[in-house]
């Protein structure tokens, strides 16, 4: 299991949207590229606010981007 039980589809969604860069997503959400890298790698669970920002950037609901994966 990764570092957090919060899994996400951020990388897939970026690619599906015309290869959106990590930097472009970071800029749209007001965070650093390193934050996006950590999220995609599963090393960081976003705050609720950041989860909403990311989901809205993709035009989706939070649960369409993030999911809880309990062991």
PQR file with spaces between the fields and no chain letter, atoms N, CA, C, O and H, PARSE charges and radii, in Angstrom:
ATOM       1  N    UNK     1       0.838   -1.186    0.000 -0.4000 1.5000
ATOM       2  CA   UNK     1       0.000    0.000    0.000 -0.0000 2.0000
ATOM       3  C    UNK     1       0.877    1.241    0.000  0.5500 1.7000
ATOM       4  O    UNK     1       1.964    1.240    0.578 -0.5500 1.4000
ATOM       5  N    UNK     2       0.409    2.288   -0.642 -0.4000 1.5000
ATOM       6  CA   UNK     2       1.136    3.546   -0.659 -0.0000 2.0000
ATOM       7  C    UNK     2       1.124    4.188    0.717  0.5500 1.7000
ATOM       8  O    UNK     2       0.632    3.594    1.677 -0.5500 1.4000
ATOM       9  H    UNK     2      -0.474    2.288   -1.112  0.4000 1.0000
ATOM      10  N    UNK     3       1.661    5.397    0.819 -0.4000 1.5000
ATOM      11  CA   UNK     3       1.760    6.089    2.085 -0.0000 2.0000
ATOM      12  C    UNK     3       0.438    6.572    2.652  0.5500 1.7000
ATOM      13  O    UNK     3       0.380    6.936    3.827 -0.5500 1.4000
ATOM      14  H    UNK     3       2.060    5.879    0.039  0.4000 1.0000
ATOM      15  N    UNK     4      -0.611    6.589    1.872 -0.4000 1.5000
ATOM      16  CA   UNK     4      -1.905    7.070    2.329 -0.0000 2.0000
ATOM      17  C    UNK     4      -3.013    6.194    1.748  0.5500 1.7000
ATOM      18  O    UNK     4      -2.865    5.681    0.639 -0.5500 1.4000
ATOM      19  H    UNK     4      -0.564    6.293    0.917  0.4000 1.0000
ATOM      20  N    UNK     5      -4.122    6.011    2.471 -0.4000 1.5000
ATOM      21  CA   UNK     5      -5.218    5.200    1.921 -0.0000 2.0000
ATOM      22  C    UNK     5      -6.070    5.961    0.903  0.5500 1.7000
ATOM      23  O    UNK     5      -7.054    5.422    0.395 -0.5500 1.4000
ATOM      24  H    UNK     5      -4.243    6.428    3.372  0.4000 1.0000
ATOM      25  N    UNK     6      -5.703    7.201    0.604 -0.4000 1.5000
ATOM      26  CA   UNK     6      -6.429    7.992   -0.383 -0.0000 2.0000
ATOM      27  C    UNK     6      -5.771    7.797   -1.744  0.5500 1.7000
ATOM      28  O    UNK     6      -4.681    8.313   -1.989 -0.5500 1.4000
ATOM      29  H    UNK     6      -4.904    7.638    1.016  0.4000 1.0000
ATOM      30  N    UNK     7      -6.427    7.058   -2.624 -0.4000 1.5000
ATOM      31  CA   UNK     7      -5.910    6.838   -3.976 -0.0000 2.0000
ATOM      32  C    UNK     7      -6.541    7.866   -4.911  0.5500 1.7000
ATOM      33  O    UNK     7      -7.560    8.474   -4.585 -0.5500 1.4000
ATOM      34  H    UNK     7      -7.313    6.638   -2.425  0.4000 1.0000
ATOM      35  N    UNK     8      -5.926    8.052   -6.070 -0.4000 1.5000
ATOM      36  CA   UNK     8      -6.466    9.035   -7.003 -0.0000 2.0000
ATOM      37  C    UNK     8      -6.150    8.651   -8.446  0.5500 1.7000
ATOM      38  O    UNK     8      -5.321    7.783   -8.715 -0.5500 1.4000
ATOM      39  H    UNK     8      -5.098    7.559   -6.335  0.4000 1.0000
ATOM      40  N    UNK     9      -6.838    9.325   -9.359 -0.4000 1.5000
ATOM      41  CA   UNK     9      -6.656    9.128  -10.792 -0.0000 2.0000
ATOM      42  C    UNK     9      -6.108   10.386  -11.451  0.5500 1.7000
ATOM      43  O    UNK     9      -6.379   10.637  -12.626 -0.5500 1.4000
ATOM      44  H    UNK     9      -7.512   10.031   -9.140  0.4000 1.0000
ATOM      45  N    UNK    10      -5.351   11.168  -10.718 -0.4000 1.5000
ATOM      46  CA   UNK    10      -4.879   12.450  -11.230 -0.0000 2.0000
ATOM      47  C    UNK    10      -4.037   12.279  -12.488  0.5500 1.7000
ATOM      48  O    UNK    10      -4.261   12.972  -13.481 -0.5500 1.4000
ATOM      49  H    UNK    10      -5.131   10.964   -9.764  0.4000 1.0000
ATOM      50  N    UNK    11      -3.082   11.372  -12.458 -0.4000 1.5000
ATOM      51  CA   UNK    11      -2.213   11.195  -13.630 -0.0000 2.0000
ATOM      52  C    UNK    11      -3.027   10.815  -14.870  0.5500 1.7000
ATOM      53  O    UNK    11      -2.842   11.393  -15.941 -0.5500 1.4000
ATOM      54  H    UNK    11      -2.901   10.809  -11.652  0.4000 1.0000
ATOM      55  N    UNK    12      -3.917    9.854  -14.720 -0.4000 1.5000
ATOM      56  CA   UNK    12      -4.761    9.435  -15.853 -0.0000 2.0000
ATOM      57  C    UNK    12      -5.597   10.598  -16.372  0.5500 1.7000
ATOM      58  O    UNK    12      -5.705   10.797  -17.583 -0.5500 1.4000
ATOM      59  H    UNK    12      -4.068    9.385  -13.850  0.4000 1.0000
ATOM      60  N    UNK    13      -6.184   11.358  -15.469 -0.4000 1.5000
ATOM      61  CA   UNK    13      -7.019   12.488  -15.874 -0.0000 2.0000
ATOM      62  C    UNK    13      -6.204   13.561  -16.581  0.5500 1.7000
ATOM      63  O    UNK    13      -6.679   14.167  -17.542 -0.5500 1.4000
ATOM      64  H    UNK    13      -6.096   11.196  -14.486  0.4000 1.0000
ATOM      65  N    UNK    14      -4.989   13.800  -16.120 -0.4000 1.5000
ATOM      66  CA   UNK    14      -4.127   14.785  -16.803 -0.0000 2.0000
ATOM      67  C    UNK    14      -3.850   14.347  -18.235  0.5500 1.7000
ATOM      68  O    UNK    14      -3.926   15.151  -19.164 -0.5500 1.4000
ATOM      69  H    UNK    14      -4.603   13.308  -15.340  0.4000 1.0000
ATOM      70  N    UNK    15      -3.531   13.078  -18.408 -0.4000 1.5000
ATOM      71  CA   UNK    15      -3.206   12.553  -19.737 -0.0000 2.0000
ATOM      72  C    UNK    15      -4.431   12.596  -20.645  0.5500 1.7000
ATOM      73  O    UNK    15      -4.325   12.957  -21.817 -0.5500 1.4000
ATOM      74  H    UNK    15      -3.469   12.424  -17.654  0.4000 1.0000
ATOM      75  N    UNK    16      -5.582   12.233  -20.110 -0.4000 1.5000
ATOM      76  CA   UNK    16      -6.817   12.252  -20.899 -0.0000 2.0000
ATOM      77  C    UNK    16      -7.202   13.656  -21.345  0.5500 1.7000
ATOM      78  O    UNK    16      -7.948   13.820  -22.311 -0.5500 1.4000
ATOM      79  H    UNK    16      -5.668   11.940  -19.158  0.4000 1.0000
ATOM      80  N    UNK    17      -6.712   14.639  -20.667 -0.4000 1.5000
ATOM      81  CA   UNK    17      -7.037   16.020  -21.011 -0.0000 2.0000
ATOM      82  C    UNK    17      -5.921   16.674  -21.822  0.5500 1.7000
ATOM      83  O    UNK    17      -5.550   17.826  -21.597 -0.5500 1.4000
ATOM      84  H    UNK    17      -6.106   14.506  -19.883  0.4000 1.0000
ATOM      85  N    UNK    18      -5.408   15.911  -22.756 -0.4000 1.5000
ATOM      86  CA   UNK    18      -4.423   16.461  -23.674 -0.0000 2.0000
ATOM      87  C    UNK    18      -3.048   16.629  -23.075  0.5500 1.7000
ATOM      88  O    UNK    18      -2.352   17.603  -23.362 -0.5500 1.4000
ATOM      89  H    UNK    18      -5.709   14.975  -22.938  0.4000 1.0000
ATOM      90  N    UNK    19      -2.652   15.683  -22.243 -0.4000 1.5000
ATOM      91  CA   UNK    19      -1.333   15.732  -21.603 -0.0000 2.0000
ATOM      92  C    UNK    19      -1.117   17.011  -20.794  0.5500 1.7000
ATOM      93  O    UNK    19      -0.086   17.670  -20.923 -0.5500 1.4000
ATOM      94  H    UNK    19      -3.217   14.891  -22.009  0.4000 1.0000
ATOM      95  N    UNK    20      -2.094   17.350  -19.966 -0.4000 1.5000
ATOM      96  CA   UNK    20      -1.929   18.473  -19.038 -0.0000 2.0000
ATOM      97  C    UNK    20      -0.692   18.195  -18.188  0.5500 1.7000
ATOM      98  O    UNK    20      -0.536   17.091  -17.667 -0.5500 1.4000
ATOM      99  H    UNK    20      -2.932   16.815  -19.862  0.4000 1.0000
ATOM     100  N    UNK    21       0.172   19.168  -18.044 -0.4000 1.5000
ATOM     101  CA   UNK    21       1.381   18.962  -17.251 -0.0000 2.0000
ATOM     102  C    UNK    21       1.074   19.045  -15.764  0.5500 1.7000
ATOM     103  O    UNK    21       0.053   19.595  -15.349 -0.5500 1.4000
ATOM     104  H    UNK    21       0.045   20.065  -18.467  0.4000 1.0000
ATOM     105  N    UNK    22       1.972   18.492  -14.982 -0.4000 1.5000
ATOM     106  CA   UNK    22       1.859   18.616  -13.533 -0.0000 2.0000
ATOM     107  C    UNK    22       1.898   20.085  -13.135  0.5500 1.7000
ATOM     108  O    UNK    22       1.183   20.507  -12.227 -0.5500 1.4000
ATOM     109  H    UNK    22       2.801   18.046  -15.319  0.4000 1.0000
ATOM     110  N    UNK    23       2.727   20.853  -13.810 -0.4000 1.5000
ATOM     111  CA   UNK    23       2.840   22.280  -13.496 -0.0000 2.0000
ATOM     112  C    UNK    23       1.543   23.019  -13.808  0.5500 1.7000
ATOM     113  O    UNK    23       1.120   23.881  -13.037 -0.5500 1.4000
ATOM     114  H    UNK    23       3.308   20.510  -14.548  0.4000 1.0000
ATOM     115  N    UNK    24       0.911   22.690  -14.931 -0.4000 1.5000
ATOM     116  CA   UNK    24      -0.354   23.338  -15.290 -0.0000 2.0000
ATOM     117  C    UNK    24      -1.432   23.033  -14.250  0.5500 1.7000
ATOM     118  O    UNK    24      -2.195   23.920  -13.867 -0.5500 1.4000
ATOM     119  H    UNK    24       1.254   21.990  -15.557  0.4000 1.0000
ATOM     120  N    UNK    25      -1.498   21.796  -13.797 -0.4000 1.5000
ATOM     121  CA   UNK    25      -2.469   21.436  -12.761 -0.0000 2.0000
ATOM     122  C    UNK    25      -2.139   22.151  -11.456  0.5500 1.7000
ATOM     123  O    UNK    25      -3.027   22.676  -10.784 -0.5500 1.4000
ATOM     124  H    UNK    25      -0.878   21.075  -14.108  0.4000 1.0000
ATOM     125  N    UNK    26      -0.879   22.166  -11.109 -0.4000 1.5000
ATOM     126  CA   UNK    26      -0.459   22.856   -9.885 -0.0000 2.0000
ATOM     127  C    UNK    26      -0.846   24.334   -9.933  0.5500 1.7000
ATOM     128  O    UNK    26      -1.374   24.873   -8.960 -0.5500 1.4000
ATOM     129  H    UNK    26      -0.158   21.739  -11.655  0.4000 1.0000
ATOM     130  N    UNK    27      -0.584   24.983  -11.060 -0.4000 1.5000
ATOM     131  CA   UNK    27      -0.922   26.402  -11.202 -0.0000 2.0000
ATOM     132  C    UNK    27      -2.424   26.625  -11.084  0.5500 1.7000
ATOM     133  O    UNK    27      -2.869   27.580  -10.447 -0.5500 1.4000
ATOM     134  H    UNK    27      -0.156   24.546  -11.850  0.4000 1.0000
ATOM     135  N    UNK    28      -3.206   25.734  -11.702 -0.4000 1.5000
ATOM     136  CA   UNK    28      -4.662   25.861  -11.661 -0.0000 2.0000
ATOM     137  C    UNK    28      -5.213   25.691  -10.247  0.5500 1.7000
ATOM     138  O    UNK    28      -6.263   26.237   -9.910 -0.5500 1.4000
ATOM     139  H    UNK    28      -2.844   24.958  -12.219  0.4000 1.0000
ATOM     140  N    UNK    29      -4.495   24.930   -9.426 -0.4000 1.5000
ATOM     141  CA   UNK    29      -4.973   24.621   -8.068 -0.0000 2.0000
ATOM     142  C    UNK    29      -4.276   25.436   -6.986  0.5500 1.7000
ATOM     143  O    UNK    29      -4.640   25.345   -5.814 -0.5500 1.4000
ATOM     144  H    UNK    29      -3.642   24.486   -9.700  0.4000 1.0000
ATOM     145  N    UNK    30      -3.285   26.224   -7.363 -0.4000 1.5000
ATOM     146  CA   UNK    30      -2.598   27.066   -6.383 -0.0000 2.0000
ATOM     147  C    UNK    30      -1.643   26.314   -5.480  0.5500 1.7000
ATOM     148  O    UNK    30      -1.465   26.680   -4.318 -0.5500 1.4000
ATOM     149  H    UNK    30      -2.990   26.298   -8.316  0.4000 1.0000
ATOM     150  N    UNK    31      -1.024   25.262   -6.007 -0.4000 1.5000
ATOM     151  CA   UNK    31      -0.044   24.495   -5.232 -0.0000 2.0000
ATOM     152  C    UNK    31       1.235   24.345   -6.056  0.5500 1.7000
ATOM     153  O    UNK    31       1.302   24.806   -7.196 -0.5500 1.4000
ATOM     154  H    UNK    31      -1.168   24.965   -6.951  0.4000 1.0000
ATOM     155  N    UNK    32       2.236   23.707   -5.481 -0.4000 1.5000
ATOM     156  CA   UNK    32       3.482   23.488   -6.203 -0.0000 2.0000
ATOM     157  C    UNK    32       3.412   22.205   -7.026  0.5500 1.7000
ATOM     158  O    UNK    32       2.588   21.328   -6.770 -0.5500 1.4000
ATOM     159  H    UNK    32       2.181   23.333   -4.556  0.4000 1.0000
ATOM     160  N    UNK    33       4.287   22.118   -8.008 -0.4000 1.5000
ATOM     161  CA   UNK    33       4.391   20.895   -8.810 -0.0000 2.0000
ATOM     162  C    UNK    33       4.762   19.721   -7.916  0.5500 1.7000
ATOM     163  O    UNK    33       4.314   18.599   -8.153 -0.5500 1.4000
ATOM     164  H    UNK    33       4.957   22.831   -8.216  0.4000 1.0000
ATOM     165  N    UNK    34       5.571   19.962   -6.895 -0.4000 1.5000
ATOM     166  CA   UNK    34       5.967   18.894   -5.972 -0.0000 2.0000
ATOM     167  C    UNK    34       4.761   18.315   -5.241  0.5500 1.7000
ATOM     168  O    UNK    34       4.737   17.124   -4.932 -0.5500 1.4000
ATOM     169  H    UNK    34       5.935   20.873   -6.702  0.4000 1.0000
ATOM     170  N    UNK    35       3.769   19.140   -4.964 -0.4000 1.5000
ATOM     171  CA   UNK    35       2.540   18.648   -4.332 -0.0000 2.0000
ATOM     172  C    UNK    35       1.821   17.680   -5.263  0.5500 1.7000
ATOM     173  O    UNK    35       1.362   16.623   -4.830 -0.5500 1.4000
ATOM     174  H    UNK    35       3.789   20.108   -5.214  0.4000 1.0000
ATOM     175  N    UNK    36       1.723   18.038   -6.540 -0.4000 1.5000
ATOM     176  CA   UNK    36       1.067   17.163   -7.512 -0.0000 2.0000
ATOM     177  C    UNK    36       1.840   15.859   -7.648  0.5500 1.7000
ATOM     178  O    UNK    36       1.237   14.789   -7.723 -0.5500 1.4000
ATOM     179  H    UNK    36       2.097   18.896   -6.891  0.4000 1.0000
ATOM     180  N    UNK    37       3.156   15.935   -7.680 -0.4000 1.5000
ATOM     181  CA   UNK    37       3.993   14.727   -7.764 -0.0000 2.0000
ATOM     182  C    UNK    37       3.711   13.807   -6.579  0.5500 1.7000
ATOM     183  O    UNK    37       3.529   12.602   -6.755 -0.5500 1.4000
ATOM     184  H    UNK    37       3.646   16.805   -7.619  0.4000 1.0000
ATOM     185  N    UNK    38       3.675   14.375   -5.370 -0.4000 1.5000
ATOM     186  CA   UNK    38       3.430   13.580   -4.163 -0.0000 2.0000
ATOM     187  C    UNK    38       2.028   12.977   -4.171  0.5500 1.7000
ATOM     188  O    UNK    38       1.847   11.836   -3.745 -0.5500 1.4000
ATOM     189  H    UNK    38       3.823   15.354   -5.227  0.4000 1.0000
ATOM     190  N    UNK    39       1.044   13.721   -4.647 -0.4000 1.5000
ATOM     191  CA   UNK    39      -0.321   13.193   -4.744 -0.0000 2.0000
ATOM     192  C    UNK    39      -0.380   12.018   -5.706  0.5500 1.7000
ATOM     193  O    UNK    39      -0.947   10.974   -5.383 -0.5500 1.4000
ATOM     194  H    UNK    39       1.192   14.647   -4.993  0.4000 1.0000
ATOM     195  N    UNK    40       0.202   12.183   -6.883 -0.4000 1.5000
ATOM     196  CA   UNK    40       0.169   11.119   -7.886 -0.0000 2.0000
ATOM     197  C    UNK    40       0.883    9.855   -7.401  0.5500 1.7000
ATOM     198  O    UNK    40       0.493    8.739   -7.745 -0.5500 1.4000
ATOM     199  H    UNK    40       0.663   13.030   -7.146  0.4000 1.0000
ATOM     200  N    UNK    41       1.927   10.045   -6.604 -0.4000 1.5000
ATOM     201  CA   UNK    41       2.694    8.906   -6.090 -0.0000 2.0000
ATOM     202  C    UNK    41       2.037    8.266   -4.870  0.5500 1.7000
ATOM     203  O    UNK    41       2.488    7.220   -4.405 -0.5500 1.4000
ATOM     204  H    UNK    41       2.244   10.952   -6.324  0.4000 1.0000
ATOM     205  N    UNK    42       0.983    8.879   -4.351 -0.4000 1.5000
ATOM     206  CA   UNK    42       0.303    8.337   -3.188 -0.0000 2.0000
ATOM     207  C    UNK    42       1.021    8.587   -1.879  0.5500 1.7000
ATOM     208  O    UNK    42       0.758    7.915   -0.881 -0.5500 1.4000
ATOM     209  H    UNK    42       0.616    9.729   -4.729  0.4000 1.0000
ATOM     210  N    UNK    43       1.927    9.552   -1.879 -0.4000 1.5000
ATOM     211  CA   UNK    43       2.678    9.879   -0.665 -0.0000 2.0000
ATOM     212  C    UNK    43       2.033   10.985    0.149  0.5500 1.7000
ATOM     213  O    UNK    43       2.499   11.307    1.242 -0.5500 1.4000
ATOM     214  H    UNK    43       2.141   10.098   -2.690  0.4000 1.0000
ATOM     215  N    UNK    44       0.965   11.567   -0.377 -0.4000 1.5000
ATOM     216  CA   UNK    44       0.357   12.728    0.260 -0.0000 2.0000
ATOM     217  C    UNK    44      -1.151   12.673    0.059  0.5500 1.7000
ATOM     218  O    UNK    44      -1.626   12.457   -1.056 -0.5500 1.4000
ATOM     219  H    UNK    44       0.587   11.305   -1.265  0.4000 1.0000
ATOM     220  N    UNK    45      -1.899   12.869    1.132 -0.4000 1.5000
ATOM     221  CA   UNK    45      -3.356   12.967    1.054 -0.0000 2.0000
ATOM     222  C    UNK    45      -3.720   14.446    1.028  0.5500 1.7000
ATOM     223  O    UNK    45      -3.270   15.204    1.888 -0.5500 1.4000
ATOM     224  H    UNK    45      -1.513   13.045    2.038  0.4000 1.0000
ATOM     225  N    UNK    46      -4.516   14.865    0.072 -0.4000 1.5000
ATOM     226  CA   UNK    46      -4.830   16.291   -0.037 -0.0000 2.0000
ATOM     227  C    UNK    46      -5.776   16.746    1.062  0.5500 1.7000
ATOM     228  O    UNK    46      -6.525   15.956    1.635 -0.5500 1.4000
ATOM     229  H    UNK    46      -4.882   14.250   -0.626  0.4000 1.0000
ATOM     230  N    UNK    47      -5.720   18.038    1.337 -0.4000 1.5000
ATOM     231  CA   UNK    47      -6.739   18.624    2.212 -0.0000 2.0000
ATOM     232  C    UNK    47      -8.061   18.556    1.459  0.5500 1.7000
ATOM     233  O    UNK    47      -8.079   18.364    0.243 -0.5500 1.4000
ATOM     234  H    UNK    47      -5.111   18.680    0.871  0.4000 1.0000
ATOM     235  N    UNK    48      -9.144   18.711    2.166 -0.4000 1.5000
ATOM     236  CA   UNK    48     -10.450   18.689    1.523 -0.0000 2.0000
ATOM     237  C    UNK    48     -10.549   19.812    0.492  0.5500 1.7000
ATOM     238  O    UNK    48     -11.083   19.616   -0.599 -0.5500 1.4000
ATOM     239  H    UNK    48      -9.129   18.867    3.154  0.4000 1.0000
ATOM     240  N    UNK    49     -10.037   20.975    0.840 -0.4000 1.5000
ATOM     241  CA   UNK    49     -10.065   22.110   -0.087 -0.0000 2.0000
ATOM     242  C    UNK    49      -9.291   21.786   -1.365  0.5500 1.7000
ATOM     243  O    UNK    49      -9.780   22.047   -2.464 -0.5500 1.4000
ATOM     244  H    UNK    49      -9.603   21.135    1.727  0.4000 1.0000
ATOM     245  N    UNK    50      -8.096   21.225   -1.234 -0.4000 1.5000
ATOM     246  CA   UNK    50      -7.302   20.896   -2.409 -0.0000 2.0000
ATOM     247  C    UNK    50      -7.975   19.805   -3.240  0.5500 1.7000
ATOM     248  O    UNK    50      -7.943   19.860   -4.470 -0.5500 1.4000
ATOM     249  H    UNK    50      -7.699   21.013   -0.341  0.4000 1.0000
ATOM     250  N    UNK    51      -8.574   18.832   -2.597 -0.4000 1.5000
ATOM     251  CA   UNK    51      -9.292   17.785   -3.325 -0.0000 2.0000
ATOM     252  C    UNK    51     -10.401   18.399   -4.174  0.5500 1.7000
ATOM     253  O    UNK    51     -10.589   18.001   -5.324 -0.5500 1.4000
ATOM     254  H    UNK    51      -8.600   18.787   -1.598  0.4000 1.0000
ATOM     255  N    UNK    52     -11.136   19.360   -3.622 -0.4000 1.5000
ATOM     256  CA   UNK    52     -12.179   20.040   -4.385 -0.0000 2.0000
ATOM     257  C    UNK    52     -11.583   20.850   -5.529  0.5500 1.7000
ATOM     258  O    UNK    52     -12.121   20.840   -6.636 -0.5500 1.4000
ATOM     259  H    UNK    52     -10.983   19.682   -2.688  0.4000 1.0000
ATOM     260  N    UNK    53     -10.491   21.545   -5.282 -0.4000 1.5000
ATOM     261  CA   UNK    53      -9.853   22.337   -6.346 -0.0000 2.0000
ATOM     262  C    UNK    53      -9.435   21.454   -7.512  0.5500 1.7000
ATOM     263  O    UNK    53      -9.671   21.789   -8.673 -0.5500 1.4000
ATOM     264  H    UNK    53     -10.054   21.554   -4.383  0.4000 1.0000
ATOM     265  N    UNK    54      -8.815   20.330   -7.195 -0.4000 1.5000
ATOM     266  CA   UNK    54      -8.362   19.413   -8.247 -0.0000 2.0000
ATOM     267  C    UNK    54      -9.557   18.860   -9.009  0.5500 1.7000
ATOM     268  O    UNK    54      -9.563   18.855  -10.240 -0.5500 1.4000
ATOM     269  H    UNK    54      -8.623   20.058   -6.252  0.4000 1.0000
ATOM     270  N    UNK    55     -10.558   18.398   -8.290 -0.4000 1.5000
ATOM     271  CA   UNK    55     -11.742   17.840   -8.943 -0.0000 2.0000
ATOM     272  C    UNK    55     -12.414   18.871   -9.842  0.5500 1.7000
ATOM     273  O    UNK    55     -12.801   18.550  -10.965 -0.5500 1.4000
ATOM     274  H    UNK    55     -10.552   18.402   -7.290  0.4000 1.0000
ATOM     275  N    UNK    56     -12.556   20.086   -9.369 -0.4000 1.5000
ATOM     276  CA   UNK    56     -13.197   21.141  -10.162 -0.0000 2.0000
ATOM     277  C    UNK    56     -12.365   21.492  -11.387  0.5500 1.7000
ATOM     278  O    UNK    56     -12.923   21.821  -12.434 -0.5500 1.4000
ATOM     279  H    UNK    56     -12.243   20.347   -8.457  0.4000 1.0000
ATOM     280  N    UNK    57     -11.049   21.430  -11.278 -0.4000 1.5000
ATOM     281  CA   UNK    57     -10.181   21.680  -12.430 -0.0000 2.0000
ATOM     282  C    UNK    57     -10.474   20.680  -13.543  0.5500 1.7000
ATOM     283  O    UNK    57     -10.422   21.025  -14.723 -0.5500 1.4000
ATOM     284  H    UNK    57     -10.595   21.163  -10.428  0.4000 1.0000
ATOM     285  N    UNK    58     -10.782   19.443  -13.164 -0.4000 1.5000
ATOM     286  CA   UNK    58     -11.116   18.417  -14.140 -0.0000 2.0000
ATOM     287  C    UNK    58     -12.607   18.398  -14.481  0.5500 1.7000
ATOM     288  O    UNK    58     -13.041   17.598  -15.310 -0.5500 1.4000
ATOM     289  H    UNK    58     -10.824   19.163  -12.205  0.4000 1.0000
ATOM     290  N    UNK    59     -13.394   19.274  -13.847 -0.4000 1.5000
ATOM     291  CA   UNK    59     -14.835   19.301  -14.100 -0.0000 2.0000
ATOM     292  C    UNK    59     -15.544   18.084  -13.548  0.5500 1.7000
ATOM     293  O    UNK    59     -16.515   17.601  -14.131 -0.5500 1.4000
ATOM     294  H    UNK    59     -13.042   19.923  -13.174  0.4000 1.0000
ATOM     295  N    UNK    60     -15.052   17.585  -12.415 -0.4000 1.5000
ATOM     296  CA   UNK    60     -15.587   16.355  -11.835 -0.0000 2.0000
ATOM     297  C    UNK    60     -15.886   16.567  -10.351  0.5500 1.7000
ATOM     298  O    UNK    60     -15.525   17.584   -9.760 -0.5500 1.4000
ATOM     299  H    UNK    60     -14.263   17.977  -11.942  0.4000 1.0000
ATOM     300  N    UNK    61     -16.558   15.569   -9.771 -0.4000 1.5000
ATOM     301  CA   UNK    61     -16.768   15.552   -8.337 -0.0000 2.0000
ATOM     302  C    UNK    61     -15.553   14.939   -7.642  0.5500 1.7000
ATOM     303  O    UNK    61     -14.763   14.234   -8.271 -0.5500 1.4000
ATOM     304  H    UNK    61     -16.852   14.743  -10.251  0.4000 1.0000
ATOM     305  N    UNK    62     -15.410   15.204   -6.373 -0.4000 1.5000
ATOM     306  CA   UNK    62     -14.264   14.713   -5.606 -0.0000 2.0000
ATOM     307  C    UNK    62     -14.146   13.193   -5.677  0.5500 1.7000
ATOM     308  O    UNK    62     -13.050   12.661   -5.853 -0.5500 1.4000
ATOM     309  H    UNK    62     -16.051   15.777   -5.862  0.4000 1.0000
ATOM     310  N    UNK    63     -15.268   12.497   -5.541 -0.4000 1.5000
ATOM     311  CA   UNK    63     -15.219   11.033   -5.532 -0.0000 2.0000
ATOM     312  C    UNK    63     -14.974   10.420   -6.908  0.5500 1.7000
ATOM     313  O    UNK    63     -14.790    9.208   -7.018 -0.5500 1.4000
ATOM     314  H    UNK    63     -16.158   12.929   -5.398  0.4000 1.0000
ATOM     315  N    UNK    64     -14.970   11.225   -7.937 -0.4000 1.5000
ATOM     316  CA   UNK    64     -14.599   10.746   -9.264 -0.0000 2.0000
ATOM     317  C    UNK    64     -13.087   10.807   -9.454  0.5500 1.7000
ATOM     318  O    UNK    64     -12.546   10.151  -10.344 -0.5500 1.4000
ATOM     319  H    UNK    64     -15.119   12.210   -7.848  0.4000 1.0000
ATOM     320  N    UNK    65     -12.415   11.579   -8.633 -0.4000 1.5000
ATOM     321  CA   UNK    65     -10.958   11.741   -8.720 -0.0000 2.0000
ATOM     322  C    UNK    65     -10.253   10.971   -7.617  0.5500 1.7000
ATOM     323  O    UNK    65      -9.211   10.357   -7.848 -0.5500 1.4000
ATOM     324  H    UNK    65     -12.855   12.111   -7.910  0.4000 1.0000
ATOM     325  N    UNK    66     -10.826   11.003   -6.404 -0.4000 1.5000
ATOM     326  CA   UNK    66     -10.197   10.384   -5.235 -0.0000 2.0000
ATOM     327  C    UNK    66     -11.065    9.252   -4.708  0.5500 1.7000
ATOM     328  O    UNK    66     -12.289    9.267   -4.846 -0.5500 1.4000
ATOM     329  H    UNK    66     -11.673   11.501   -6.216  0.4000 1.0000
ATOM     330  N    UNK    67     -10.405    8.266   -4.100 -0.4000 1.5000
ATOM     331  CA   UNK    67     -11.145    7.167   -3.472 -0.0000 2.0000
ATOM     332  C    UNK    67     -10.397    6.667   -2.248  0.5500 1.7000
ATOM     333  O    UNK    67      -9.172    6.751   -2.167 -0.5500 1.4000
ATOM     334  H    UNK    67      -9.411    8.253   -3.989  0.4000 1.0000
ATOM     335  N    UNK    68     -11.153    6.151   -1.313 -0.4000 1.5000
ATOM     336  CA   UNK    68     -10.625    5.604   -0.062 -0.0000 2.0000
ATOM     337  C    UNK    68     -10.342    4.122   -0.269  0.5500 1.7000
ATOM     338  O    UNK    68     -11.251    3.371   -0.621 -0.5500 1.4000
ATOM     339  H    UNK    68     -12.149    6.082   -1.379  0.4000 1.0000
ATOM     340  N    UNK    69      -9.128    3.693   -0.063 -0.4000 1.5000
ATOM     341  CA   UNK    69      -8.776    2.282   -0.234 -0.0000 2.0000
ATOM     342  C    UNK    69      -8.302    1.729    1.099  0.5500 1.7000
ATOM     343  O    UNK    69      -7.128    1.840    1.450 -0.5500 1.4000
ATOM     344  H    UNK    69      -8.389    4.304    0.223  0.4000 1.0000
ATOM     345  N    UNK    70      -9.235    1.129    1.842 -0.4000 1.5000
ATOM     346  CA   UNK    70      -8.887    0.541    3.141 -0.0000 2.0000
ATOM     347  C    UNK    70      -8.339   -0.852    2.900  0.5500 1.7000
ATOM     348  O    UNK    70      -8.697   -1.519    1.929 -0.5500 1.4000
ATOM     349  H    UNK    70     -10.190    1.039    1.558  0.4000 1.0000
ATOM     350  N    UNK    71      -7.468   -1.281    3.798 -0.4000 1.5000
ATOM     351  CA   UNK    71      -6.918   -2.643    3.702 -0.0000 2.0000
ATOM     352  C    UNK    71      -7.851   -3.627    4.328  0.5500 1.7000
ATOM     353  O    UNK    71      -7.564   -4.824    4.347 -0.5500 1.4000
ATOM     354  H    UNK    71      -7.177   -0.740    4.588  0.4000 1.0000
